[in-house]
Amino acid sequence: MIKPKSIKVNSTIGVVSPSYWLDENVLKNTAKFFTDIGYNIKISKSNSLQWGPFAGTPQERADDLHRMFADPKIDAIMCARGGYLTLIHT
């Protein structure tokens, strides 16, 4: 079993949108909640993209998620929205 490391105050949380986009005001308010309690937030590119109801094309969303995993400064990754049709489009 792989256990992720714990995040602590000043840890950086990367926020991605692997399926639907999220209203910018909702995203900002939620990010403020986390910064107010001591975390750093890095909002990914996919959070500002729109391709129909999705946060960018499947390739853009996949690339965005891969960038977050590859970034050594990111301690945790959180999905702003995600689930239904994550990264694919039929």
Biopython code that builds the backbone (N, CA, C, O; Angstrom):
import numpy as np
from Bio.PDB.StructureBuilder import StructureBuilder

atoms = [
    (1, "MET", "N", (0.839, -1.160, 0.000)),
    (1, "MET", "CA", (0.000, 0.000, 0.000)),
    (1, "MET", "C", (0.896, 1.239, 0.000)),
    (1, "MET", "O", (1.882, 1.301, 0.735)),
    (2, "ILE", "N", (0.554, 2.203, -0.813)),
    (2, "ILE", "CA", (1.286, 3.464, -0.865)),
    (2, "ILE", "C", (0.513, 4.484, -0.043)),
    (2, "ILE", "O", (-0.658, 4.751, -0.311)),
    (3, "LYS", "N", (1.175, 5.050, 0.958)),
    (3, "LYS", "CA", (0.542, 6.063, 1.780)),
    (3, "LYS", "C", (1.134, 7.417, 1.424)),
    (3, "LYS", "O", (2.352, 7.593, 1.455)),
    (4, "PRO", "N", (0.278, 8.373, 1.086)),
    (4, "PRO", "CA", (0.817, 9.706, 0.783)),
    (4, "PRO", "C", (1.332, 10.375, 2.047)),
    (4, "PRO", "O", (0.896, 10.064, 3.155)),
    (5, "LYS", "N", (2.270, 11.301, 1.858)),
    (5, "LYS", "CA", (2.775, 12.036, 3.004)),
    (5, "LYS", "C", (1.691, 12.989, 3.503)),
    (5, "LYS", "O", (0.826, 13.419, 2.740)),
    (6, "SER", "N", (1.752, 13.306, 4.769)),
    (6, "SER", "CA", (0.791, 14.237, 5.359)),
    (6, "SER", "C", (1.103, 15.649, 4.895)),
    (6, "SER", "O", (2.263, 16.008, 4.687)),
    (7, "ILE", "N", (0.065, 16.436, 4.736)),
    (7, "ILE", "CA", (0.309, 17.849, 4.432)),
    (7, "ILE", "C", (0.228, 18.632, 5.736)),
    (7, "ILE", "O", (-0.518, 18.290, 6.653)),
    (8, "LYS", "N", (1.015, 19.681, 5.781)),
    (8, "LYS", "CA", (1.102, 20.525, 6.968)),
    (8, "LYS", "C", (0.903, 21.972, 6.541)),
    (8, "LYS", "O", (0.857, 22.281, 5.350)),
    (9, "VAL", "N", (0.788, 22.844, 7.517)),
    (9, "VAL", "CA", (0.708, 24.270, 7.218)),
    (9, "VAL", "C", (1.883, 24.630, 6.316)),
    (9, "VAL", "O", (3.000, 24.157, 6.530)),
    (10, "ASN", "N", (1.639, 25.452, 5.323)),
    (10, "ASN", "CA", (2.586, 25.881, 4.298)),
    (10, "ASN", "C", (2.796, 24.852, 3.197)),
    (10, "ASN", "O", (3.573, 25.101, 2.275)),
    (11, "SER", "N", (2.125, 23.699, 3.263)),
    (11, "SER", "CA", (2.167, 22.754, 2.141)),
    (11, "SER", "C", (1.448, 23.389, 0.960)),
    (11, "SER", "O", (0.577, 24.242, 1.131)),
    (12, "THR", "N", (1.822, 22.965, -0.230)),
    (12, "THR", "CA", (1.192, 23.487, -1.440)),
    (12, "THR", "C", (0.234, 22.453, -2.013)),
    (12, "THR", "O", (0.602, 21.304, -2.258)),
    (13, "ILE", "N", (-0.998, 22.890, -2.218)),
    (13, "ILE", "CA", (-2.040, 22.049, -2.791)),
    (13, "ILE", "C", (-2.283, 22.525, -4.221)),
    (13, "ILE", "O", (-2.585, 23.695, -4.454)),
    (14, "GLY", "N", (-2.149, 21.608, -5.171)),
    (14, "GLY", "CA", (-2.451, 21.902, -6.563)),
    (14, "GLY", "C", (-3.915, 21.598, -6.824)),
    (14, "GLY", "O", (-4.415, 20.555, -6.402)),
    (15, "VAL", "N", (-4.600, 22.481, -7.506)),
    (15, "VAL", "CA", (-6.024, 22.307, -7.792)),
    (15, "VAL", "C", (-6.211, 22.154, -9.296)),
    (15, "VAL", "O", (-5.843, 23.037, -10.071)),
    (16, "VAL", "N", (-6.790, 21.021, -9.704)),
    (16, "VAL", "CA", (-7.048, 20.728, -11.116)),
    (16, "VAL", "C", (-8.536, 20.503, -11.334)),
    (16, "VAL", "O", (-9.284, 20.243, -10.392)),
    (17, "SER", "N", (-8.948, 20.606, -12.574)),
    (17, "SER", "CA", (-10.325, 20.282, -12.960)),
    (17, "SER", "C", (-10.256, 19.233, -14.064)),
    (17, "SER", "O", (-10.178, 19.583, -15.241)),
    (18, "PRO", "N", (-10.284, 17.934, -13.695)),
    (18, "PRO", "CA", (-10.133, 16.889, -14.694)),
    (18, "PRO", "C", (-11.401, 16.558, -15.476)),
    (18, "PRO", "O", (-11.365, 15.713, -16.370)),
    (19, "SER", "N", (-12.510, 17.202, -15.161)),
    (19, "SER", "CA", (-13.700, 17.000, -15.992)),
    (19, "SER", "C", (-14.371, 18.350, -16.214)),
    (19, "SER", "O", (-13.931, 19.103, -17.084)),
    (20, "TYR", "N", (-15.398, 18.681, -15.477)),
    (20, "TYR", "CA", (-16.112, 19.936, -15.692)),
    (20, "TYR", "C", (-15.349, 21.131, -15.122)),
    (20, "TYR", "O", (-14.572, 20.996, -14.178)),
    (21, "TRP", "N", (-15.586, 22.296, -15.712)),
    (21, "TRP", "CA", (-15.000, 23.525, -15.189)),
    (21, "TRP", "C", (-15.831, 24.004, -14.007)),
    (21, "TRP", "O", (-16.986, 23.612, -13.842)),
    (22, "LEU", "N", (-15.234, 24.842, -13.205)),
    (22, "LEU", "CA", (-15.884, 25.355, -11.999)),
    (22, "LEU", "C", (-15.950, 26.871, -12.087)),
    (22, "LEU", "O", (-15.022, 27.515, -12.577)),
    (23, "ASP", "N", (-17.046, 27.434, -11.611)),
    (23, "ASP", "CA", (-17.207, 28.880, -11.588)),
    (23, "ASP", "C", (-16.011, 29.527, -10.886)),
    (23, "ASP", "O", (-15.599, 29.085, -9.813)),
    (24, "GLU", "N", (-15.466, 30.559, -11.488)),
    (24, "GLU", "CA", (-14.252, 31.207, -10.981)),
    (24, "GLU", "C", (-14.426, 31.742, -9.562)),
    (24, "GLU", "O", (-13.506, 31.640, -8.750)),
    (25, "ASN", "N", (-15.587, 32.309, -9.252)),
    (25, "ASN", "CA", (-15.815, 32.842, -7.906)),
    (25, "ASN", "C", (-15.850, 31.734, -6.854)),
    (25, "ASN", "O", (-15.333, 31.910, -5.751)),
    (26, "VAL", "N", (-16.447, 30.615, -7.184)),
    (26, "VAL", "CA", (-16.477, 29.477, -6.264)),
    (26, "VAL", "C", (-15.049, 28.987, -6.023)),
    (26, "VAL", "O", (-14.664, 28.703, -4.889)),
    (27, "LEU", "N", (-14.275, 28.893, -7.096)),
    (27, "LEU", "CA", (-12.885, 28.448, -6.980)),
    (27, "LEU", "C", (-12.069, 29.412, -6.111)),
    (27, "LEU", "O", (-11.307, 28.969, -5.251)),
    (28, "LYS", "N", (-12.218, 30.699, -6.322)),
    (28, "LYS", "CA", (-11.476, 31.694, -5.534)),
    (28, "LYS", "C", (-11.865, 31.644, -4.057)),
    (28, "LYS", "O", (-11.001, 31.718, -3.182)),
    (29, "ASN", "N", (-13.165, 31.519, -3.781)),
    (29, "ASN", "CA", (-13.621, 31.459, -2.390)),
    (29, "ASN", "C", (-13.099, 30.210, -1.682)),
    (29, "ASN", "O", (-12.711, 30.263, -0.515)),
    (30, "THR", "N", (-13.095, 29.097, -2.395)),
    (30, "THR", "CA", (-12.593, 27.857, -1.806)),
    (30, "THR", "C", (-11.083, 27.939, -1.592)),
    (30, "THR", "O", (-10.578, 27.508, -0.555)),
    (31, "ALA", "N", (-10.366, 28.490, -2.568)),
    (31, "ALA", "CA", (-8.913, 28.656, -2.419)),
    (31, "ALA", "C", (-8.604, 29.553, -1.224)),
    (31, "ALA", "O", (-7.656, 29.294, -0.483)),
    (32, "LYS", "N", (-9.391, 30.598, -1.034)),
    (32, "LYS", "CA", (-9.191, 31.510, 0.101)),
    (32, "LYS", "C", (-9.374, 30.770, 1.425)),
    (32, "LYS", "O", (-8.636, 31.020, 2.378)),
    (33, "PHE", "N", (-10.339, 29.872, 1.493)),
    (33, "PHE", "CA", (-10.524, 29.086, 2.711)),
    (33, "PHE", "C", (-9.227, 28.361, 3.069)),
    (33, "PHE", "O", (-8.796, 28.391, 4.222)),
    (34, "PHE", "N", (-8.608, 27.711, 2.084)),
    (34, "PHE", "CA", (-7.380, 26.958, 2.342)),
    (34, "PHE", "C", (-6.187, 27.867, 2.636)),
    (34, "PHE", "O", (-5.357, 27.536, 3.482)),
    (35, "THR", "N", (-6.089, 28.997, 1.956)),
    (35, "THR", "CA", (-4.972, 29.909, 2.254)),
    (35, "THR", "C", (-5.147, 30.544, 3.630)),
    (35, "THR", "O", (-4.163, 30.799, 4.324)),
    (36, "ASP", "N", (-6.387, 30.800, 4.027)),
    (36, "ASP", "CA", (-6.642, 31.370, 5.353)),
    (36, "ASP", "C", (-6.219, 30.435, 6.486)),
    (36, "ASP", "O", (-5.883, 30.900, 7.574)),
    (37, "ILE", "N", (-6.232, 29.127, 6.244)),
    (37, "ILE", "CA", (-5.817, 28.193, 7.300)),
    (37, "ILE", "C", (-4.363, 27.746, 7.132)),
    (37, "ILE", "O", (-3.903, 26.840, 7.825)),
    (38, "GLY", "N", (-3.636, 28.394, 6.198)),
    (38, "GLY", "CA", (-2.195, 28.211, 6.144)),
    (38, "GLY", "C", (-1.620, 27.409, 4.992)),
    (38, "GLY", "O", (-0.414, 27.164, 4.960)),
    (39, "TYR", "N", (-2.448, 26.996, 4.047)),
    (39, "TYR", "CA", (-1.919, 26.252, 2.901)),
    (39, "TYR", "C", (-1.652, 27.192, 1.740)),
    (39, "TYR", "O", (-2.269, 28.252, 1.627)),
    (40, "ASN", "N", (-0.731, 26.796, 0.884)),
    (40, "ASN", "CA", (-0.490, 27.490, -0.377)),
    (40, "ASN", "C", (-1.310, 26.772, -1.446)),
    (40, "ASN", "O", (-1.437, 25.548, -1.421)),
    (41, "ILE", "N", (-1.856, 27.527, -2.369)),
    (41, "ILE", "CA", (-2.692, 26.946, -3.424)),
    (41, "ILE", "C", (-2.089, 27.292, -4.777)),
    (41, "ILE", "O", (-1.726, 28.440, -5.036)),
    (42, "LYS", "N", (-1.987, 26.285, -5.631)),
    (42, "LYS", "CA", (-1.578, 26.505, -7.013)),
    (42, "LYS", "C", (-2.738, 26.052, -7.890)),
    (42, "LYS", "O", (-3.058, 24.866, -7.962)),
    (43, "ILE", "N", (-3.357, 27.013, -8.551)),
    (43, "ILE", "CA", (-4.496, 26.742, -9.433)),
    (43, "ILE", "C", (-3.940, 26.369, -10.800)),
    (43, "ILE", "O", (-3.149, 27.116, -11.376)),
    (44, "SER", "N", (-4.345, 25.226, -11.315)),
    (44, "SER", "CA", (-3.817, 24.768, -12.599)),
    (44, "SER", "C", (-4.518, 25.440, -13.774)),
    (44, "SER", "O", (-5.578, 26.049, -13.633)),
    (45, "LYS", "N", (-3.903, 25.311, -14.908)),
    (45, "LYS", "CA", (-4.397, 25.895, -16.152)),
    (45, "LYS", "C", (-5.806, 25.412, -16.504)),
    (45, "LYS", "O", (-6.617, 26.181, -17.019)),
    (46, "SER", "N", (-6.095, 24.143, -16.226)),
    (46, "SER", "CA", (-7.394, 23.584, -16.605)),
    (46, "SER", "C", (-8.555, 24.305, -15.937)),
    (46, "SER", "O", (-9.670, 24.290, -16.458)),
    (47, "ASN", "N", (-8.314, 24.926, -14.810)),
    (47, "ASN", "CA", (-9.381, 25.621, -14.103)),
    (47, "ASN", "C", (-9.871, 26.869, -14.834)),
    (47, "ASN", "O", (-10.931, 27.399, -14.501)),
    (48, "SER", "N", (-9.130, 27.337, -15.806)),
    (48, "SER", "CA", (-9.560, 28.522, -16.555)),
    (48, "SER", "C", (-9.939, 28.188, -17.993)),
    (48, "SER", "O", (-10.216, 29.089, -18.784)),
    (49, "LEU", "N", (-9.953, 26.914, -18.336)),
    (49, "LEU", "CA", (-10.304, 26.499, -19.692)),
    (49, "LEU", "C", (-11.760, 26.047, -19.770)),
    (49, "LEU", "O", (-12.320, 25.556, -18.790)),
    (50, "GLN", "N", (-12.358, 26.217, -20.932)),
    (50, "GLN", "CA", (-13.706, 25.691, -21.152)),
    (50, "GLN", "C", (-13.776, 25.111, -22.555)),
    (50, "GLN", "O", (-13.388, 25.747, -23.535)),
    (51, "TRP", "N", (-14.270, 23.916, -22.623)),
    (51, "TRP", "CA", (-14.502, 23.223, -23.887)),
    (51, "TRP", "C", (-15.854, 22.546, -23.719)),
    (51, "TRP", "O", (-15.950, 21.418, -23.235)),
    (52, "GLY", "N", (-16.898, 23.263, -24.131)),
    (52, "GLY", "CA", (-18.246, 22.817, -23.813)),
    (52, "GLY", "C", (-18.395, 22.872, -22.299)),
    (52, "GLY", "O", (-18.015, 23.868, -21.683)),
    (53, "PRO", "N", (-18.942, 21.822, -21.683)),
    (53, "PRO", "CA", (-19.064, 21.822, -20.225)),
    (53, "PRO", "C", (-17.771, 21.429, -19.519)),
    (53, "PRO", "O", (-17.709, 21.452, -18.290)),
    (54, "PHE", "N", (-16.744, 21.071, -20.274)),
    (54, "PHE", "CA", (-15.501, 20.546, -19.712)),
    (54, "PHE", "C", (-14.445, 21.627, -19.525)),
    (54, "PHE", "O", (-14.489, 22.678, -20.163)),
    (55, "ALA", "N", (-13.503, 21.350, -18.646)),
    (55, "ALA", "CA", (-12.402, 22.268, -18.347)),
    (55, "ALA", "C", (-11.262, 22.025, -19.329)),
    (55, "ALA", "O", (-10.173, 21.613, -18.929)),
    (56, "GLY", "N", (-11.505, 22.274, -20.593)),
    (56, "GLY", "CA", (-10.511, 22.041, -21.635)),
    (56, "GLY", "C", (-10.750, 20.726, -22.347)),
    (56, "GLY", "O", (-11.607, 19.933, -21.959)),
    (57, "THR", "N", (-9.975, 20.513, -23.394)),
    (57, "THR", "CA", (-10.072, 19.272, -24.154)),
    (57, "THR", "C", (-9.535, 18.114, -23.298)),
    (57, "THR", "O", (-8.851, 18.352, -22.302)),
    (58, "PRO", "N", (-9.835, 16.880, -23.675)),
    (58, "PRO", "CA", (-9.282, 15.763, -22.915)),
    (58, "PRO", "C", (-7.755, 15.835, -22.790)),
    (58, "PRO", "O", (-7.204, 15.550, -21.727)),
    (59, "GLN", "N", (-7.082, 16.213, -23.867)),
    (59, "GLN", "CA", (-5.611, 16.300, -23.827)),
    (59, "GLN", "C", (-5.142, 17.406, -22.886)),
    (59, "GLN", "O", (-4.189, 17.216, -22.130)),
    (60, "GLU", "N", (-5.811, 18.563, -22.931)),
    (60, "GLU", "CA", (-5.427, 19.664, -22.048)),
    (60, "GLU", "C", (-5.605, 19.271, -20.574)),
    (60, "GLU", "O", (-4.758, 19.586, -19.737)),
    (61, "ARG", "N", (-6.692, 18.593, -20.270)),
    (61, "ARG", "CA", (-6.948, 18.184, -18.880)),
    (61, "ARG", "C", (-5.947, 17.131, -18.421)),
    (61, "ARG", "O", (-5.463, 17.180, -17.290)),
    (62, "ALA", "N", (-5.637, 16.185, -19.291)),
    (62, "ALA", "CA", (-4.650, 15.145, -18.944)),
    (62, "ALA", "C", (-3.272, 15.767, -18.744)),
    (62, "ALA", "O", (-2.580, 15.450, -17.777)),
    (63, "ASP", "N", (-2.873, 16.652, -19.656)),
    (63, "ASP", "CA", (-1.571, 17.315, -19.536)),
    (63, "ASP", "C", (-1.482, 18.120, -18.243)),
    (63, "ASP", "O", (-0.449, 18.132, -17.574)),
    (64, "ASP", "N", (-2.571, 18.787, -17.904)),
    (64, "ASP", "CA", (-2.613, 19.598, -16.700)),
    (64, "ASP", "C", (-2.423, 18.735, -15.455)),
    (64, "ASP", "O", (-1.656, 19.095, -14.562)),
    (65, "LEU", "N", (-3.100, 17.624, -15.391)),
    (65, "LEU", "CA", (-2.957, 16.711, -14.253)),
    (65, "LEU", "C", (-1.542, 16.148, -14.174)),
    (65, "LEU", "O", (-0.975, 16.037, -13.087)),
    (66, "HIS", "N", (-0.971, 15.791, -15.326)),
    (66, "HIS", "CA", (0.397, 15.279, -15.354)),
    (66, "HIS", "C", (1.393, 16.327, -14.860)),
    (66, "HIS", "O", (2.339, 15.997, -14.145)),
    (67, "ARG", "N", (1.182, 17.600, -15.242)),
    (67, "ARG", "CA", (2.072, 18.678, -14.775)),
    (67, "ARG", "C", (2.041, 18.789, -13.243)),
    (67, "ARG", "O", (3.074, 19.001, -12.607)),
    (68, "MET", "N", (0.862, 18.646, -12.673)),
    (68, "MET", "CA", (0.751, 18.721, -11.213)),
    (68, "MET", "C", (1.524, 17.587, -10.547)),
    (68, "MET", "O", (2.249, 17.818, -9.580)),
    (69, "PHE", "N", (1.374, 16.358, -11.057)),
    (69, "PHE", "CA", (2.097, 15.230, -10.476)),
    (69, "PHE", "C", (3.609, 15.372, -10.646)),
    (69, "PHE", "O", (4.373, 14.897, -9.805)),
    (70, "ALA", "N", (4.041, 16.016, -11.716)),
    (70, "ALA", "CA", (5.470, 16.164, -11.993)),
    (70, "ALA", "C", (6.111, 17.330, -11.236)),
    (70, "ALA", "O", (7.335, 17.409, -11.142)),
    (71, "ASP", "N", (5.294, 18.229, -10.700)),
    (71, "ASP", "CA", (5.820, 19.421, -10.031)),
    (71, "ASP", "C", (6.280, 19.065, -8.613)),
    (71, "ASP", "O", (5.449, 18.720, -7.773)),
    (72, "PRO", "N", (7.575, 19.141, -8.333)),
    (72, "PRO", "CA", (8.074, 18.769, -7.004)),
    (72, "PRO", "C", (7.614, 19.717, -5.892)),
    (72, "PRO", "O", (7.729, 19.384, -4.712)),
    (73, "LYS", "N", (7.101, 20.879, -6.252)),
    (73, "LYS", "CA", (6.630, 21.841, -5.251)),
    (73, "LYS", "C", (5.210, 21.540, -4.768)),
    (73, "LYS", "O", (4.758, 22.117, -3.779)),
    (74, "ILE", "N", (4.508, 20.645, -5.455)),
    (74, "ILE", "CA", (3.132, 20.298, -5.102)),
    (74, "ILE", "C", (3.150, 19.161, -4.089)),
    (74, "ILE", "O", (3.722, 18.101, -4.343)),
    (75, "ASP", "N", (2.524, 19.387, -2.946)),
    (75, "ASP", "CA", (2.472, 18.377, -1.885)),
    (75, "ASP", "C", (1.205, 17.527, -1.937)),
    (75, "ASP", "O", (1.193, 16.396, -1.451)),
    (76, "ALA", "N", (0.152, 18.065, -2.521)),
    (76, "ALA", "CA", (-1.112, 17.344, -2.635)),
    (76, "ALA", "C", (-1.860, 17.891, -3.843)),
    (76, "ALA", "O", (-1.652, 19.037, -4.243)),
    (77, "ILE", "N", (-2.728, 17.073, -4.421)),
    (77, "ILE", "CA", (-3.528, 17.498, -5.563)),
    (77, "ILE", "C", (-4.994, 17.314, -5.205)),
    (77, "ILE", "O", (-5.402, 16.261, -4.714)),
    (78, "MET", "N", (-5.775, 18.351, -5.458)),
    (78, "MET", "CA", (-7.197, 18.325, -5.188)),
    (78, "MET", "C", (-7.943, 18.648, -6.483)),
    (78, "MET", "O", (-7.525, 19.518, -7.247)),
    (79, "CYS", "N", (-9.027, 17.955, -6.718)),
    (79, "CYS", "CA", (-9.850, 18.229, -7.895)),
    (79, "CYS", "C", (-10.923, 19.248, -7.530)),
    (79, "CYS", "O", (-11.681, 19.057, -6.578)),
    (80, "ALA", "N", (-10.977, 20.330, -8.296)),
    (80, "ALA", "CA", (-12.013, 21.333, -8.085)),
    (80, "ALA", "C", (-13.372, 20.726, -8.416)),
    (80, "ALA", "O", (-14.346, 20.904, -7.685)),
    (81, "ARG", "N", (-13.414, 20.034, -9.490)),
    (81, "ARG", "CA", (-14.559, 19.231, -9.896)),
    (81, "ARG", "C", (-13.984, 18.055, -10.632)),
    (81, "ARG", "O", (-12.873, 18.123, -11.158)),
    (82, "GLY", "N", (-14.702, 17.017, -10.674)),
    (82, "GLY", "CA", (-14.174, 15.863, -11.391)),
    (82, "GLY", "C", (-14.968, 14.612, -11.096)),
    (82, "GLY", "O", (-15.638, 14.503, -10.069)),
    (83, "GLY", "N", (-14.883, 13.711, -11.977)),
    (83, "GLY", "CA", (-15.591, 12.455, -11.819)),
    (83, "GLY", "C", (-16.202, 12.046, -13.135)),
    (83, "GLY", "O", (-15.632, 11.241, -13.872)),
    (84, "TYR", "N", (-17.355, 12.595, -13.431)),
    (84, "TYR", "CA", (-18.083, 12.219, -14.634)),
    (84, "TYR", "C", (-17.306, 12.620, -15.885)),
    (84, "TYR", "O", (-17.007, 13.797, -16.084)),
    (85, "LEU", "N", (-16.987, 11.662, -16.706)),
    (85, "LEU", "CA", (-16.240, 11.859, -17.955)),
    (85, "LEU", "C", (-14.864, 12.477, -17.737)),
    (85, "LEU", "O", (-14.362, 13.202, -18.596)),
    (86, "THR", "N", (-14.258, 12.193, -16.598)),
    (86, "THR", "CA", (-12.927, 12.712, -16.331)),
    (86, "THR", "C", (-11.961, 12.313, -17.443)),
    (86, "THR", "O", (-11.763, 11.131, -17.726)),
    (87, "LEU", "N", (-11.376, 13.312, -18.053)),
    (87, "LEU", "CA", (-10.343, 13.209, -19.085)),
    (87, "LEU", "C", (-10.798, 12.621, -20.404)),
    (87, "LEU", "O", (-10.026, 12.636, -21.363)),
    (88, "ILE", "N", (-12.010, 12.105, -20.501)),
    (88, "ILE", "CA", (-12.453, 11.546, -21.797)),
    (88, "ILE", "C", (-13.713, 12.264, -22.255)),
    (88, "ILE", "O", (-14.407, 12.909, -21.468)),
    (89, "HIS", "N", (-13.977, 12.141, -23.488)),
    (89, "HIS", "CA", (-15.208, 12.702, -24.041)),
    (89, "HIS", "C", (-15.713, 11.714, -25.075)),
    (89, "HIS", "O", (-14.970, 11.311, -25.970)),
    (90, "THR", "N", (-16.959, 11.328, -24.956)),
    (90, "THR", "CA", (-17.521, 10.358, -25.901)),
    (90, "THR", "C", (-18.358, 11.040, -26.937)),
    (90, "THR", "O", (-18.911, 10.379, -27.816)),
]
sb = StructureBuilder()
sb.init_structure("model")
sb.init_model(0)
sb.init_chain("A")
sb.init_seg("    ")
for serial, (resi, resn, name, xyz) in enumerate(atoms, 1):
    if name == "N":
        sb.init_residue(resn, " ", resi, " ")
    sb.init_atom(name, np.array(xyz, "f"), 0.0, 1.0, " ", f" {name:<3s}", serial, name[0])
structure = sb.get_structure()
